[in-house]
Amino acid sequence: MKLFDVYPLFDITPVRGDGIYLYDDKGQQYMDLYGGHAVISIGHSHPHYVQMLEQQLRQIGFYSNSVKIPQQQELANKLGALSGYDDYHLFLCNSGAEANENALKLASFHNGRKRVIAFEGSFHGRTSLAVATTNDASIQAAVNDNANITFLPWNDEDALRMAMGDDVAAVIIEGIQGVGGVKIPSVSFLKSLRSMCDQYGVSLILDEIQSGYGRSGHFFAHQYAGIRADMVTMAKGMGNGFPVAGVLISDKYKARHGMLGTTFGGNYLACAAAIAVLDVVQQESLMGNATKVGSHLIEKLRGLPGIHEVRGMGLMIGIELDGPCAPLRGKLLEDYHIFTGTSSNKNTLRVLPPLTLTQTQADVFLNALSSCLKLTSVNI
């Protein structure tokens, strides 16, 4: 049997990870500044993370949500305390797309409406409703066509004001657009969005799947604007590689048995992984590190010739060139063994390292990037 060929692959086979580094089957070391789409939050094979998973596996790995799983409440308590959303409720699931599906469904359950507002450049997942709110026709099948979705320009308060109405169930927006090229919503836009959602009884869903869990220097990126969401969706960095996701839910949404459900969500191993991540983020002050090292990176990047624009917050950074970034990305990987990422904007390179990245390691990347900018054929 062959694998279904949907992924373009590098000819690299990682067999071990340690901190920000990967090692392939030939012993070559790579600096991982992409973390598998911002998934590796506390570094590869962190000792506390490995210990927590090993210990849990020796006891029990799985049972369904038909029994009490105390680790779920432990996770909820730690997550609430660290995120500042301790008065919300937690629903656990498996992936970012699933988190967004459940948040959108819950919004519609709550107000009985159908229309959803999303934004140009958005990415919310690949399942039915999540992909319908994703602004990329190339990954939408005919069955995903949904007339209830309204896409608006990014950071456009006038367009938002015209589109909002009492038929809208929810607005879904990323704390920082990731796939769209690391675009940050303005403080005024987020405040207007919060105000208009309150005015029309609309659920405000903050998709923090890529931008959350300390990556921006805040626990959730939207917190820099001083607003609160009605629901916050999480995944990626939540489990440092273990599939786990969740929705933080305001207490204005009332639960009933059978309303939402999942087989694997919140299982023992997923909770162990997620608790370990929170432990490390707190104990090693990784949000502060993301702010410090990210600010250093952004400042130095803006001083390099050949870069059109640098966008970012903390360790979520987009580097926009004057031409396609693919040659530069290839050069970084081939000559300097550094993983970076792309975006739907083909000129923008994404940098999403583990939050443990040091300034010394950041400078290694800056030196490599500077050399590559001088050597690539990118139109700069």
N, C-alpha and C positions, 0 to 999 in steps of 0.2 A: 504494500500500500504506500502511495505517495502522500506527502503533505499537500494540503490545498494551498496553492502558491499565490498568496496575497501580500507577502512581505518582501520588499527588496532587502537583501541581506548583505552585510559586510562579510568578507571572508575571514572572520575572526570567531574563535570559539572560547569564550571565557570559561574557566574552570574553577576560579577562586576569586574572592573579593576580600579586601581588607581596608577599611576606612574609605578614602576617596579613590582607591586603586583597584583595578581589575588585573588579573593575570590569565593569559590564554594557555592553550594546551602546548605551546612551544616555550612557555616561560617568560614571554614578553609582558612587561608591565605597561598598563595604560592608566592615565589620569582620567577619572570619570567625572566630567563636568556637566553631565546630562542626567545621570541617575535614573535612566530608563523612564523618561518623561516625568521627572520630578518625584519619582517614587521613593528613591533612597534618601531618606531624610536624616538619619543619624549615622550614616556610613554603613558600608558592607560589613556584615558579620560582627557587629558590635558585641563585645563579650556579654553585656547584660541582656541584650536581646536574645542571643543564642542560649544563654542559661535559662531564661524565662520559658522559651519554647521547649527546650529539652526537658525541663522539670515538669511542664504541663503535659507533654506527650507521654511521660512515664506514668502519669496518673490517669488521665482520660483525655482523648482528643476530640471526641464529638458525641453530642446527643442533640436532639431537636429542641425547638423552643416550646415543647409541651411540658418541660420540667424547669425547675429553678436552676439558673446558672449564676451563682453569686459573682463571678468575674464580670458579668455585664454591669452590675451595679457599681462595682469597684471602678470600672472603666468610666462609667457615667460620672461618678463623684470626682475623679481626677480630671476628667475632661472639662467638666463644668467649672472647677476651681481654676484651672490654668487658662481657659478660654474667656472667662468672664461671663459665660452663659449658664451659670449654675442654676438659674430659675427656669430653664427650659427642660424639655424632655428629649430623650435619645431613642431613635429607632435605628437598629443596626442591620446592615445588609452586606453586600459583597463587592460592589463596584460603583464607580462614580455615575455611570449611566443609570444603574438601578436606584441610586440615591435620588437622582433628578426625577426619574419616573415616579417614585413614591411621593416626592415633594409636590410635583405638579398634580398628581392624583388627589393628594390631601387638600390642596388649594381648591380644587374643583368640588370635592366633597363638602368643603366648608361653606362656599358661597353659591354653589349650584351653577356656576358659569363655565363657559367653554373657551373663550378666547385667551390666548397667551401672548404677551409681548416679549420679544427677544431682540437681539441686536446684531447688526452687520459685523462679521468677523467672529461671531460666537462659535464655541464648540462645547456641547453639553453631553456628548456620548453617541453611541451607535445603535441603541435600541429604539423602539418605535417612536415614542413621544420625544425622547431625548434627541434623537437624530432629526426629528421634525423641527425642533427649536435650534438646530445647528445650521449655521448659514453656509452650507456647502452642498450644492446640488449633486456633486459627483459621488457622494456617499449615501444619497437618498434613493431608494427604489420607489417604484410607482406606489406601492402599498404604504409608503411613508408620507405621501403627499397629504398635507393637512391644511385645509382652508382656514382653520382657527388660529393660525400663527401669523402674527404681524411682526415683521422685522423693521427696526428703526435705525437711523444713523447713530453712530457712537457719540456720546457726549452732547447730543442735540436736545436741549430742554424744550425748544419750541415744538419739535416733532413729537416729543413725548407728551406734551400738553395736548396736542391735537389728537393723538391716538388713544389717550386714556379715556375710559368711559365706564359706565356701570354694567357693561357686558364682559369686562375683563376679569378673568379668574386670577391670573398671576402675572407678574413680571419676573423674568429670570435673567440674571446678569452675573458675569464672573467678577470676582473681587479684583482681579487683573486678568485681562484676556491673555491666554497662553498660546494656543495654536494660532490665534489671530495676530501674533507678533509682539506680545508683551505690551499691551496698551492699558493704561491706567485710567479708570473713570475719575473725573474731577470731583473735588469735594462738593462743589456747588451742584453738580449733576446728581450725585448720590443723595444729597440732602433734599433736592427737589423731587427725586424719585420716591424717597421715603414719605415726603409730605403728600404727594399725589396719590400714592397707594393708600395712605390713611384716609384721604378725602373721599376716595371712591370705593373703599372697602376691598381693596385688591391685596392679595398676598405677595409680599416681596421675598423672593427666593434668591439668596446669595450663593452662587456656585463657587465654593472655595476648594474645589477638588484639586486643582494644581497650585493655587496661590495660598492655600491655608497651611495650618500646622507649623507656623513660625517662619515660613519661607520669606515673607515680606519684612520680617522684623517685628511685626505684630502677630498675634496668634492667627487672626484672620485678617486678610488684607483690607477689607472694608472698614475695619476699626480705626484706620487712620482718619476717616471722615467723621468719626463720632456718631455713627448711626448704628441701629440694631436692625437686623433682618427679622422677618417672621419665621423663616426657616433658613438654615444654613446646611448645605450639602458638603460632604467630606469624603475623601478616599485617598488614593496615591500615597502621600507621605504618612498617612495614618498608621500603616502597618509595616513600613520600611521594606516592602516586597511581599508581605503576606496579604492575600486578598481580603480586605476588610474596608467597609465604608459605613457611612451613617448620615442621618438627618437630625439636626437639632431643631426642635419644634416648640414654638411658643405655646404657653398654656391656654391660649384662646382657642386652640384646636382640640376638640374633645375626642378622645380615643374610644373605640368600641371594639369588642372582640371580632376578629375576622376582617377588620377594615384594611389592614396591611398585613403582609406575611412574607416569610422567607424560610427556606430549608436550612441553608448553611450560615446565614447571617448571625453574628454574635456567638459563634461556636467557641469552645474553650480555647482552641489554639489561636483563633483570630483575636480574642480578647487578650490573651497573653502577649501577643505581638503588639497590640495597640497600647496596652498598659506599659510595656517596656519602652516604647517610643516616648510616651509622656514622661516617664521617669527620667530618661536621658535628656530630653529637651529641657526639663526643669533643672536637673542636677548639674548639667554642663552649661547652663545658661546659653542655649543655642539660639534663642531669639536675639539676644544681645550680640552674639557672634555674627549672626546673619546681617544685622544692622551695620556692625563695624566693618566686617570684611566686604560686604556688599557696597558700602559707601566708598571704600578704598578702590574697589574694582571700577565702579561707575566713574569716579573722578579721573582715574588713570586712563580709562577707555576714551573718555571725552577729549583727552589730550593727544590721542593717536591720530596721525594723518591718514586720510582715506576712509574714515568712518563718517557716514552721513548723519546718523543720530544714534544716541544711546538712550534707551528707555528702561526703567526698572525701579525696583524697590527691594532692598535686602538682597537676597541671593536668587532673585528672579529677574533676569536681565536679558534684554533684546538688543542686539547690535545690528543696526541697519546700515548696509553698504549702498553704494551707488549702482550696484549691479548684483547679479545672482551670487549668493553666498556659497553655493555648492563647491566651487573650486577651492575656496578658502577652507571650508569644513574638511574637504578631502585632504588638503595639505596638512592641516593640523593633526589629522588622524594618521596619515601615512608617514609623515616626517617626524612628528613630535609625540605620537601616540596619545593624543588627547581627544576624548569624546565630547562633542557638542551636539546641538540639535538644530533643526530647521523650523520653519513655521509656514502657514499658508501664504504669507508674504515671502516670496522666494528670495528677497534681498536681505531677510532678517535671520541672523544666527541667534539661537537661544542658548543661554547658559543657566543651568539649573542644578548646581552641584549639591552634594550633601551639606547640611547646615554646619558640619564640623570643619569645613574648609578653613585653612589658616591663611593669614596674609602672605606668608612665605610661599605657600602653594599657589595662591592667586597671582603672585609675581612671576612664577614660572610660566603660567598661562599667558600673562601680559607680554612677556619677552617672546614667547613662541608666536603669539598673535602678531606682534609688531614685525617679526621677521617674515611671517607669511604674507602680511599685507604688502610688503615690498616685493615679494616674489610671485604672487599669483597674478593671473591674467584678468582679475576682476577690474572692471572699469572704475578706477578711483582717481 
